[in-house]
Amino acid sequence: MNLFGKISILIWLIIFIAAAIMFDWFGSREIATKVLDSSQTAVEKLSETGDHVQDAIDVVNESTAPVREDIKEKAAE
């Protein structure tokens, strides 16, 4: 199948999903709500993890700053 055919199928699939949600076919509104809730939870967990990792990186950078300055001074000599 050529690229146009694949893109066409993808567009029709998106249109069908949108229509299913609009008209609540097959209980799709409830499914979409559940998917969005779970994705929101995943985003929140990833944000928390990213914040913790950034805090750890900041602590490491602050604790190694004097050592890096000493190395730079010795290398300049």
Biopython code that builds the backbone (N, CA, C, O; Angstrom):
import numpy as np
from Bio.PDB.StructureBuilder import StructureBuilder

atoms = [
    (1, "MET", "N", (0.855, -1.174, 0.000)),
    (1, "MET", "CA", (0.000, 0.000, 0.000)),
    (1, "MET", "C", (0.901, 1.237, 0.000)),
    (1, "MET", "O", (1.886, 1.311, 0.736)),
    (2, "ASN", "N", (0.551, 2.167, -0.812)),
    (2, "ASN", "CA", (1.380, 3.360, -0.897)),
    (2, "ASN", "C", (1.137, 4.298, 0.287)),
    (2, "ASN", "O", (0.237, 4.072, 1.096)),
    (3, "LEU", "N", (1.924, 5.318, 0.372)),
    (3, "LEU", "CA", (1.863, 6.247, 1.495)),
    (3, "LEU", "C", (0.519, 6.960, 1.564)),
    (3, "LEU", "O", (-0.022, 7.152, 2.653)),
    (4, "PHE", "N", (-0.027, 7.356, 0.415)),
    (4, "PHE", "CA", (-1.322, 8.036, 0.410)),
    (4, "PHE", "C", (-2.414, 7.142, 0.979)),
    (4, "PHE", "O", (-3.284, 7.616, 1.710)),
    (5, "GLY", "N", (-2.377, 5.863, 0.654)),
    (5, "GLY", "CA", (-3.376, 4.934, 1.176)),
    (5, "GLY", "C", (-3.304, 4.792, 2.683)),
    (5, "GLY", "O", (-4.331, 4.738, 3.360)),
    (6, "LYS", "N", (-2.079, 4.731, 3.210)),
    (6, "LYS", "CA", (-1.905, 4.616, 4.661)),
    (6, "LYS", "C", (-2.391, 5.875, 5.378)),
    (6, "LYS", "O", (-3.049, 5.796, 6.415)),
    (7, "ILE", "N", (-2.059, 7.031, 4.815)),
    (7, "ILE", "CA", (-2.503, 8.293, 5.417)),
    (7, "ILE", "C", (-4.020, 8.400, 5.343)),
    (7, "ILE", "O", (-4.657, 8.867, 6.287)),
    (8, "SER", "N", (-4.594, 7.976, 4.243)),
    (8, "SER", "CA", (-6.042, 8.013, 4.067)),
    (8, "SER", "C", (-6.742, 7.138, 5.109)),
    (8, "SER", "O", (-7.729, 7.557, 5.714)),
    (9, "ILE", "N", (-6.234, 5.935, 5.314)),
    (9, "ILE", "CA", (-6.819, 5.039, 6.321)),
    (9, "ILE", "C", (-6.714, 5.657, 7.710)),
    (9, "ILE", "O", (-7.660, 5.577, 8.494)),
    (10, "LEU", "N", (-5.591, 6.263, 8.020)),
    (10, "LEU", "CA", (-5.404, 6.904, 9.318)),
    (10, "LEU", "C", (-6.395, 8.054, 9.513)),
    (10, "LEU", "O", (-6.971, 8.204, 10.590)),
    (11, "ILE", "N", (-6.590, 8.857, 8.477)),
    (11, "ILE", "CA", (-7.543, 9.978, 8.573)),
    (11, "ILE", "C", (-8.957, 9.458, 8.772)),
    (11, "ILE", "O", (-9.691, 9.986, 9.607)),
    (12, "TRP", "N", (-9.357, 8.430, 8.023)),
    (12, "TRP", "CA", (-10.695, 7.873, 8.189)),
    (12, "TRP", "C", (-10.888, 7.257, 9.575)),
    (12, "TRP", "O", (-11.975, 7.338, 10.148)),
    (13, "LEU", "N", (-9.848, 6.651, 10.103)),
    (13, "LEU", "CA", (-9.930, 6.084, 11.448)),
    (13, "LEU", "C", (-10.134, 7.184, 12.480)),
    (13, "LEU", "O", (-10.948, 7.035, 13.392)),
    (14, "ILE", "N", (-9.408, 8.280, 12.347)),
    (14, "ILE", "CA", (-9.559, 9.406, 13.265)),
    (14, "ILE", "C", (-10.966, 9.997, 13.164)),
    (14, "ILE", "O", (-11.575, 10.335, 14.180)),
    (15, "ILE", "N", (-11.485, 10.123, 11.930)),
    (15, "ILE", "CA", (-12.844, 10.642, 11.743)),
    (15, "ILE", "C", (-13.860, 9.714, 12.396)),
    (15, "ILE", "O", (-14.803, 10.181, 13.034)),
    (16, "PHE", "N", (-13.679, 8.406, 12.243)),
    (16, "PHE", "CA", (-14.609, 7.450, 12.854)),
    (16, "PHE", "C", (-14.572, 7.542, 14.376)),
    (16, "PHE", "O", (-15.618, 7.528, 15.024)),
    (17, "ILE", "N", (-13.380, 7.635, 14.946)),
    (17, "ILE", "CA", (-13.250, 7.746, 16.407)),
    (17, "ILE", "C", (-13.904, 9.029, 16.898)),
    (17, "ILE", "O", (-14.592, 9.022, 17.919)),
    (18, "ALA", "N", (-13.694, 10.138, 16.175)),
    (18, "ALA", "CA", (-14.305, 11.412, 16.566)),
    (18, "ALA", "C", (-15.828, 11.316, 16.508)),
    (18, "ALA", "O", (-16.513, 11.793, 17.413)),
    (19, "ALA", "N", (-16.360, 10.703, 15.454)),
    (19, "ALA", "CA", (-17.815, 10.549, 15.339)),
    (19, "ALA", "C", (-18.347, 9.643, 16.441)),
    (19, "ALA", "O", (-19.412, 9.904, 17.001)),
    (20, "ALA", "N", (-17.614, 8.586, 16.753)),
    (20, "ALA", "CA", (-18.053, 7.674, 17.814)),
    (20, "ALA", "C", (-18.132, 8.398, 19.150)),
    (20, "ALA", "O", (-19.057, 8.163, 19.928)),
    (21, "ILE", "N", (-17.181, 9.265, 19.420)),
    (21, "ILE", "CA", (-17.207, 10.011, 20.680)),
    (21, "ILE", "C", (-18.331, 11.046, 20.651)),
    (21, "ILE", "O", (-19.035, 11.224, 21.645)),
    (22, "MET", "N", (-18.504, 11.732, 19.512)),
    (22, "MET", "CA", (-19.554, 12.755, 19.417)),
    (22, "MET", "C", (-20.936, 12.163, 19.650)),
    (22, "MET", "O", (-21.747, 12.746, 20.371)),
    (23, "PHE", "N", (-21.212, 11.017, 19.049)),
    (23, "PHE", "CA", (-22.540, 10.425, 19.128)),
    (23, "PHE", "C", (-22.635, 9.301, 20.155)),
    (23, "PHE", "O", (-23.663, 8.630, 20.243)),
    (24, "ASP", "N", (-21.589, 9.094, 20.919)),
    (24, "ASP", "CA", (-21.515, 8.089, 21.983)),
    (24, "ASP", "C", (-21.856, 6.686, 21.478)),
    (24, "ASP", "O", (-22.636, 5.958, 22.091)),
    (25, "TRP", "N", (-21.251, 6.329, 20.343)),
    (25, "TRP", "CA", (-21.414, 4.981, 19.837)),
    (25, "TRP", "C", (-20.546, 4.037, 20.654)),
    (25, "TRP", "O", (-19.415, 4.381, 20.996)),
    (26, "PHE", "N", (-21.046, 2.877, 20.966)),
    (26, "PHE", "CA", (-20.317, 1.803, 21.634)),
    (26, "PHE", "C", (-19.789, 2.223, 23.012)),
    (26, "PHE", "O", (-18.815, 1.643, 23.494)),
    (27, "GLY", "N", (-20.403, 3.207, 23.645)),
    (27, "GLY", "CA", (-19.931, 3.671, 24.953)),
    (27, "GLY", "C", (-18.574, 4.346, 24.874)),
    (27, "GLY", "O", (-17.788, 4.297, 25.819)),
    (28, "SER", "N", (-18.307, 4.971, 23.746)),
    (28, "SER", "CA", (-16.976, 5.514, 23.505)),
    (28, "SER", "C", (-16.649, 6.721, 24.374)),
    (28, "SER", "O", (-15.475, 6.978, 24.641)),
    (29, "ARG", "N", (-17.651, 7.464, 24.820)),
    (29, "ARG", "CA", (-17.359, 8.621, 25.675)),
    (29, "ARG", "C", (-16.737, 8.185, 26.996)),
    (29, "ARG", "O", (-15.789, 8.799, 27.486)),
    (30, "GLU", "N", (-17.281, 7.127, 27.557)),
    (30, "GLU", "CA", (-16.741, 6.615, 28.821)),
    (30, "GLU", "C", (-15.318, 6.097, 28.631)),
    (30, "GLU", "O", (-14.450, 6.325, 29.473)),
    (31, "ILE", "N", (-15.085, 5.405, 27.530)),
    (31, "ILE", "CA", (-13.746, 4.889, 27.241)),
    (31, "ILE", "C", (-12.764, 6.039, 27.056)),
    (31, "ILE", "O", (-11.651, 5.998, 27.581)),
    (32, "ALA", "N", (-13.173, 7.068, 26.310)),
    (32, "ALA", "CA", (-12.296, 8.217, 26.078)),
    (32, "ALA", "C", (-11.983, 8.933, 27.381)),
    (32, "ALA", "O", (-10.852, 9.370, 27.597)),
    (33, "THR", "N", (-12.982, 9.056, 28.252)),
    (33, "THR", "CA", (-12.764, 9.700, 29.549)),
    (33, "THR", "C", (-11.774, 8.905, 30.387)),
    (33, "THR", "O", (-10.898, 9.487, 31.027)),
    (34, "LYS", "N", (-11.902, 7.588, 30.391)),
    (34, "LYS", "CA", (-10.976, 6.751, 31.150)),
    (34, "LYS", "C", (-9.554, 6.867, 30.610)),
    (34, "LYS", "O", (-8.595, 6.945, 31.378)),
    (35, "VAL", "N", (-9.426, 6.877, 29.289)),
    (35, "VAL", "CA", (-8.105, 6.991, 28.671)),
    (35, "VAL", "C", (-7.471, 8.330, 29.029)),
    (35, "VAL", "O", (-6.287, 8.393, 29.361)),
    (36, "LEU", "N", (-8.255, 9.394, 28.960)),
    (36, "LEU", "CA", (-7.725, 10.716, 29.286)),
    (36, "LEU", "C", (-7.348, 10.818, 30.757)),
    (36, "LEU", "O", (-6.340, 11.439, 31.096)),
    (37, "ASP", "N", (-8.148, 10.214, 31.636)),
    (37, "ASP", "CA", (-7.810, 10.224, 33.065)),
    (37, "ASP", "C", (-6.518, 9.470, 33.328)),
    (37, "ASP", "O", (-5.679, 9.928, 34.102)),
    (38, "SER", "N", (-6.354, 8.329, 32.696)),
    (38, "SER", "CA", (-5.138, 7.549, 32.925)),
    (38, "SER", "C", (-3.921, 8.252, 32.331)),
    (38, "SER", "O", (-2.827, 8.181, 32.892)),
    (39, "SER", "N", (-4.104, 8.926, 31.206)),
    (39, "SER", "CA", (-2.969, 9.650, 30.630)),
    (39, "SER", "C", (-2.611, 10.858, 31.491)),
    (39, "SER", "O", (-1.437, 11.213, 31.595)),
    (40, "GLN", "N", (-3.606, 11.494, 32.108)),
    (40, "GLN", "CA", (-3.331, 12.606, 33.015)),
    (40, "GLN", "C", (-2.539, 12.112, 34.220)),
    (40, "GLN", "O", (-1.615, 12.786, 34.674)),
    (41, "THR", "N", (-2.894, 10.947, 34.737)),
    (41, "THR", "CA", (-2.166, 10.361, 35.857)),
    (41, "THR", "C", (-0.723, 10.066, 35.455)),
    (41, "THR", "O", (0.203, 10.308, 36.230)),
    (42, "ALA", "N", (-0.535, 9.549, 34.258)),
    (42, "ALA", "CA", (0.818, 9.252, 33.784)),
    (42, "ALA", "C", (1.642, 10.527, 33.655)),
    (42, "ALA", "O", (2.821, 10.544, 34.008)),
    (43, "VAL", "N", (1.026, 11.593, 33.152)),
    (43, "VAL", "CA", (1.745, 12.863, 33.016)),
    (43, "VAL", "C", (2.135, 13.403, 34.390)),
    (43, "VAL", "O", (3.242, 13.912, 34.564)),
    (44, "GLU", "N", (1.241, 13.295, 35.356)),
    (44, "GLU", "CA", (1.552, 13.766, 36.706)),
    (44, "GLU", "C", (2.708, 12.972, 37.317)),
    (44, "GLU", "O", (3.597, 13.555, 37.937)),
    (45, "LYS", "N", (2.702, 11.653, 37.147)),
    (45, "LYS", "CA", (3.791, 10.821, 37.671)),
    (45, "LYS", "C", (5.117, 11.170, 37.004)),
    (45, "LYS", "O", (6.145, 11.267, 37.675)),
    (46, "LEU", "N", (5.098, 11.359, 35.691)),
    (46, "LEU", "CA", (6.317, 11.729, 34.984)),
    (46, "LEU", "C", (6.825, 13.096, 35.427)),
    (46, "LEU", "O", (8.033, 13.307, 35.536)),
    (47, "SER", "N", (5.907, 14.020, 35.682)),
    (47, "SER", "CA", (6.313, 15.348, 36.158)),
    (47, "SER", "C", (6.967, 15.261, 37.529)),
    (47, "SER", "O", (7.996, 15.891, 37.771)),
    (48, "GLU", "N", (6.369, 14.478, 38.428)),
    (48, "GLU", "CA", (6.946, 14.305, 39.765)),
    (48, "GLU", "C", (8.338, 13.671, 39.672)),
    (48, "GLU", "O", (9.274, 14.111, 40.339)),
    (49, "THR", "N", (8.461, 12.647, 38.849)),
    (49, "THR", "CA", (9.757, 11.979, 38.687)),
    (49, "THR", "C", (10.794, 12.936, 38.115)),
    (49, "THR", "O", (11.939, 12.958, 38.568)),
    (50, "GLY", "N", (10.401, 13.718, 37.131)),
    (50, "GLY", "CA", (11.306, 14.699, 36.551)),
    (50, "GLY", "C", (11.746, 15.741, 37.562)),
    (50, "GLY", "O", (12.909, 16.146, 37.574)),
    (51, "ASP", "N", (10.827, 16.178, 38.410)),
    (51, "ASP", "CA", (11.179, 17.152, 39.449)),
    (51, "ASP", "C", (12.181, 16.566, 40.433)),
    (51, "ASP", "O", (13.129, 17.239, 40.838)),
    (52, "HIS", "N", (11.967, 15.300, 40.820)),
    (52, "HIS", "CA", (12.888, 14.652, 41.760)),
    (52, "HIS", "C", (14.279, 14.480, 41.132)),
    (52, "HIS", "O", (15.295, 14.698, 41.791)),
    (53, "VAL", "N", (14.310, 14.094, 39.876)),
    (53, "VAL", "CA", (15.591, 13.920, 39.202)),
    (53, "VAL", "C", (16.308, 15.265, 39.068)),
    (53, "VAL", "O", (17.520, 15.345, 39.272)),
    (54, "GLN", "N", (15.568, 16.314, 38.728)),
    (54, "GLN", "CA", (16.175, 17.641, 38.603)),
    (54, "GLN", "C", (16.719, 18.112, 39.949)),
    (54, "GLN", "O", (17.796, 18.707, 40.004)),
    (55, "ASP", "N", (15.987, 17.853, 41.036)),
    (55, "ASP", "CA", (16.480, 18.200, 42.370)),
    (55, "ASP", "C", (17.774, 17.453, 42.686)),
    (55, "ASP", "O", (18.709, 18.033, 43.238)),
    (56, "ALA", "N", (17.830, 16.166, 42.336)),
    (56, "ALA", "CA", (19.034, 15.379, 42.585)),
    (56, "ALA", "C", (20.212, 15.917, 41.773)),
    (56, "ALA", "O", (21.334, 15.987, 42.274)),
    (57, "ILE", "N", (19.957, 16.291, 40.535)),
    (57, "ILE", "CA", (21.025, 16.854, 39.697)),
    (57, "ILE", "C", (21.524, 18.165, 40.284)),
    (57, "ILE", "O", (22.728, 18.419, 40.300)),
    (58, "ASP", "N", (20.615, 18.994, 40.764)),
    (58, "ASP", "CA", (21.009, 20.263, 41.377)),
    (58, "ASP", "C", (21.866, 20.036, 42.621)),
    (58, "ASP", "O", (22.855, 20.739, 42.830)),
    (59, "VAL", "N", (21.495, 19.065, 43.439)),
    (59, "VAL", "CA", (22.267, 18.766, 44.648)),
    (59, "VAL", "C", (23.669, 18.301, 44.276)),
    (59, "VAL", "O", (24.648, 18.727, 44.889)),
    (60, "VAL", "N", (23.771, 17.434, 43.281)),
    (60, "VAL", "CA", (25.078, 16.938, 42.847)),
    (60, "VAL", "C", (25.916, 18.087, 42.287)),
    (60, "VAL", "O", (27.107, 18.188, 42.584)),
    (61, "ASN", "N", (25.309, 18.942, 41.488)),
    (61, "ASN", "CA", (26.039, 20.076, 40.929)),
    (61, "ASN", "C", (26.540, 21.021, 42.021)),
    (61, "ASN", "O", (27.666, 21.513, 41.949)),
    (62, "GLU", "N", (25.713, 21.274, 43.021)),
    (62, "GLU", "CA", (26.109, 22.167, 44.109)),
    (62, "GLU", "C", (27.228, 21.555, 44.960)),
    (62, "GLU", "O", (28.136, 22.262, 45.400)),
    (63, "SER", "N", (27.159, 20.257, 45.185)),
    (63, "SER", "CA", (28.162, 19.626, 46.040)),
    (63, "SER", "C", (29.497, 19.440, 45.321)),
    (63, "SER", "O", (30.538, 19.363, 45.974)),
    (64, "THR", "N", (29.485, 19.367, 44.012)),
    (64, "THR", "CA", (30.741, 19.176, 43.280)),
    (64, "THR", "C", (31.317, 20.485, 42.744)),
    (64, "THR", "O", (32.392, 20.479, 42.143)),
    (65, "ALA", "N", (30.636, 21.587, 42.945)),
    (65, "ALA", "CA", (31.114, 22.875, 42.430)),
    (65, "ALA", "C", (32.490, 23.249, 42.989)),
    (65, "ALA", "O", (33.347, 23.661, 42.207)),
    (66, "PRO", "N", (32.755, 23.130, 44.303)),
    (66, "PRO", "CA", (34.090, 23.481, 44.801)),
    (66, "PRO", "C", (35.200, 22.615, 44.197)),
    (66, "PRO", "O", (36.292, 23.109, 43.913)),
    (67, "VAL", "N", (34.923, 21.349, 44.005)),
    (67, "VAL", "CA", (35.918, 20.443, 43.438)),
    (67, "VAL", "C", (36.202, 20.829, 41.993)),
    (67, "VAL", "O", (37.356, 20.820, 41.564)),
    (68, "ARG", "N", (35.176, 21.163, 41.250)),
    (68, "ARG", "CA", (35.372, 21.571, 39.861)),
    (68, "ARG", "C", (36.173, 22.863, 39.777)),
    (68, "ARG", "O", (37.014, 23.018, 38.890)),
    (69, "GLU", "N", (35.919, 23.782, 40.688)),
    (69, "GLU", "CA", (36.684, 25.042, 40.704)),
    (69, "GLU", "C", (38.164, 24.774, 40.996)),
    (69, "GLU", "O", (39.039, 25.379, 40.377)),
    (70, "ASP", "N", (38.442, 23.866, 41.941)),
    (70, "ASP", "CA", (39.830, 23.509, 42.248)),
    (70, "ASP", "C", (40.519, 22.901, 41.028)),
    (70, "ASP", "O", (41.677, 23.204, 40.742)),
    (71, "ILE", "N", (39.806, 22.054, 40.323)),
    (71, "ILE", "CA", (40.385, 21.419, 39.133)),
    (71, "ILE", "C", (40.673, 22.465, 38.054)),
    (71, "ILE", "O", (41.718, 22.418, 37.405)),
    (72, "LYS", "N", (39.752, 23.400, 37.865)),
    (72, "LYS", "CA", (39.971, 24.458, 36.882)),
    (72, "LYS", "C", (41.172, 25.314, 37.243)),
    (72, "LYS", "O", (41.956, 25.689, 36.371)),
    (73, "GLU", "N", (41.321, 25.628, 38.534)),
    (73, "GLU", "CA", (42.446, 26.446, 38.977)),
    (73, "GLU", "C", (43.775, 25.707, 38.767)),
    (73, "GLU", "O", (44.758, 26.295, 38.316)),
    (74, "LYS", "N", (43.790, 24.424, 39.097)),
    (74, "LYS", "CA", (45.016, 23.637, 38.921)),
    (74, "LYS", "C", (45.351, 23.458, 37.452)),
    (74, "LYS", "O", (46.524, 23.426, 37.081)),
    (75, "ALA", "N", (44.341, 23.343, 36.624)),
    (75, "ALA", "CA", (44.584, 23.184, 35.194)),
    (75, "ALA", "C", (45.084, 24.484, 34.583)),
    (75, "ALA", "O", (45.842, 24.464, 33.613)),
    (76, "ALA", "N", (44.669, 25.603, 35.138)),
    (76, "ALA", "CA", (45.109, 26.902, 34.616)),
    (76, "ALA", "C", (46.557, 27.184, 34.965)),
    (76, "ALA", "O", (47.216, 27.959, 34.272)),
    (77, "GLU", "N", (47.064, 26.577, 36.019)),
    (77, "GLU", "CA", (48.452, 26.812, 36.451)),
    (77, "GLU", "C", (49.403, 26.139, 35.577)),
    (77, "GLU", "O", (50.611, 26.229, 35.793)),
]
sb = StructureBuilder()
sb.init_structure("model")
sb.init_model(0)
sb.init_chain("A")
sb.init_seg("    ")
for serial, (resi, resn, name, xyz) in enumerate(atoms, 1):
    if name == "N":
        sb.init_residue(resn, " ", resi, " ")
    sb.init_atom(name, np.array(xyz, "f"), 0.0, 1.0, " ", f" {name:<3s}", serial, name[0])
structure = sb.get_structure()
